[in-house]
Amino acid sequence: MLVLSRKVGQRLVIDDNITIVINRIAGNRVQIGIEAPDHVHIMRGELDKIRRQFSEPDQTPPQKPASIAIVGEFDSSVDITSRSMH
C-alpha cells in the first residue's frame, strides 16, 4: 500500500485516467473527489464488503447478518435493510 500526505486541492493520478482530488479536510474527515472513466466501477468499501457477501458463495454459515455486523461503519443516511437475494 502506498501512503501519501496531501493537502486540500492536491491531486493523485492513477494510471493516467483516474484522478483523486482532496476537496476538504475537517477534523478526522477527508472529502475526496474521484474523476474516472464511466467503465471504472467505484464503490465505498463498506458497501463493497456487503456486495461480496451476497455475490460470492460462502462455505461457512454467517454468524450475524451483514447489516447488523457492520452497521457501525455506515452514515445514518444509508439504508442497510437486509434484502433476500435470489
PLY file of the C-alpha trace (Angstrom):
ply
format ascii 1.0
element vertex 86
property float x
property float y
property float z
element edge 85
property int vertex1
property int vertex2
end_header
0.00 0.00 0.00
1.27 3.43 -0.93
0.59 6.04 1.77
0.79 9.71 0.80
0.13 13.01 2.52
-1.90 15.53 0.53
-3.28 19.00 1.16
-6.61 20.44 0.04
-6.63 20.94 -3.72
-3.82 18.48 -4.38
-4.39 15.52 -6.69
-3.34 11.93 -7.14
-3.30 10.43 -10.64
-3.69 6.69 -11.14
-2.88 5.07 -14.48
-3.39 8.29 -16.49
-7.20 8.04 -16.34
-8.21 8.23 -12.65
-7.71 11.40 -10.63
-8.37 11.76 -6.91
-8.71 15.32 -5.59
-8.61 16.30 -1.90
-11.60 18.65 -1.60
-11.84 19.31 2.12
-10.29 18.26 5.43
-12.29 18.82 8.62
-11.14 17.15 11.83
-10.74 13.44 11.15
-12.79 13.51 7.91
-11.42 13.95 4.41
-13.69 14.71 1.46
-12.33 13.49 -1.86
-13.46 13.77 -5.46
-12.80 11.00 -7.96
-12.62 11.55 -11.71
-12.67 8.28 -13.65
-13.96 6.89 -16.94
-17.55 5.58 -16.93
-16.41 1.95 -17.17
-14.47 2.19 -13.87
-16.66 0.95 -11.02
-16.20 2.96 -7.79
-17.84 1.83 -4.54
-17.46 2.70 -0.87
-15.55 -0.03 0.97
-18.31 -0.95 3.42
-20.82 -1.38 0.58
-18.38 -3.49 -1.43
-17.99 -5.75 1.60
-21.77 -6.38 1.64
-21.88 -6.86 -2.13
-19.17 -9.51 -1.92
-21.02 -11.37 0.84
-24.07 -11.72 -1.42
-22.23 -12.43 -4.66
-19.62 -14.97 -3.52
-20.78 -18.37 -2.27
-19.69 -18.76 1.34
-18.92 -22.24 2.66
-19.35 -21.32 6.33
-22.67 -20.15 7.78
-22.67 -16.46 8.71
-22.65 -15.68 12.42
-24.61 -12.43 12.05
-26.47 -10.83 9.15
-24.25 -8.36 7.27
-26.50 -5.40 8.08
-26.01 -5.97 11.81
-22.33 -6.93 11.69
-21.13 -3.67 10.12
-23.84 -1.17 10.99
-21.32 0.99 12.87
-19.46 1.77 9.64
-22.43 3.44 7.90
-23.63 7.00 7.73
-27.11 7.34 9.20
-28.36 8.29 5.73
-27.59 4.85 4.25
-30.37 2.25 4.09
-28.92 -1.02 5.41
-32.10 -3.08 5.41
-31.45 -6.77 4.72
-32.77 -7.96 1.40
-33.12 -11.53 0.25
-31.02 -12.27 -2.85
-32.30 -14.87 -5.36
0 1
1 2
2 3
3 4
4 5
5 6
6 7
7 8
8 9
9 10
10 11
11 12
12 13
13 14
14 15
15 16
16 17
17 18
18 19
19 20
20 21
21 22
22 23
23 24
24 25
25 26
26 27
27 28
28 29
29 30
30 31
31 32
32 33
33 34
34 35
35 36
36 37
37 38
38 39
39 40
40 41
41 42
42 43
43 44
44 45
45 46
46 47
47 48
48 49
49 50
50 51
51 52
52 53
53 54
54 55
55 56
56 57
57 58
58 59
59 60
60 61
61 62
62 63
63 64
64 65
65 66
66 67
67 68
68 69
69 70
70 71
71 72
72 73
73 74
74 75
75 76
76 77
77 78
78 79
79 80
80 81
81 82
82 83
83 84
84 85
